[in-house]
Amino acid sequence: MKKRVLTIKEAAKLIDGLTEFRIRQLCISGQLPCFKAGRKYLISEDKLYEVVLGESVSKNEIGGDVVA
């Protein structure tokens, strides 16, 4: 399974009700694990769901691709 890395803009589009500003705040405060590549914050899709939903979530539960 390939891990996806998202920009702040991509992460905000992925989750309704979460703005780019809020995701950036979470990154800066350390609440959302991320790393910087140049000026961009890059976020693991798995970590984003863990932080926002409060638990580890499989892609099947969020409407992603089914991996057998």
Secondary structure, 3 states (H helix, E strand, C coil): CCCCEECHHHHHHHCCCCCHHHHHHHHHHCCCCEEEECCEEEEEHHHHHHHHHCCCCCHHHHCCCCCC
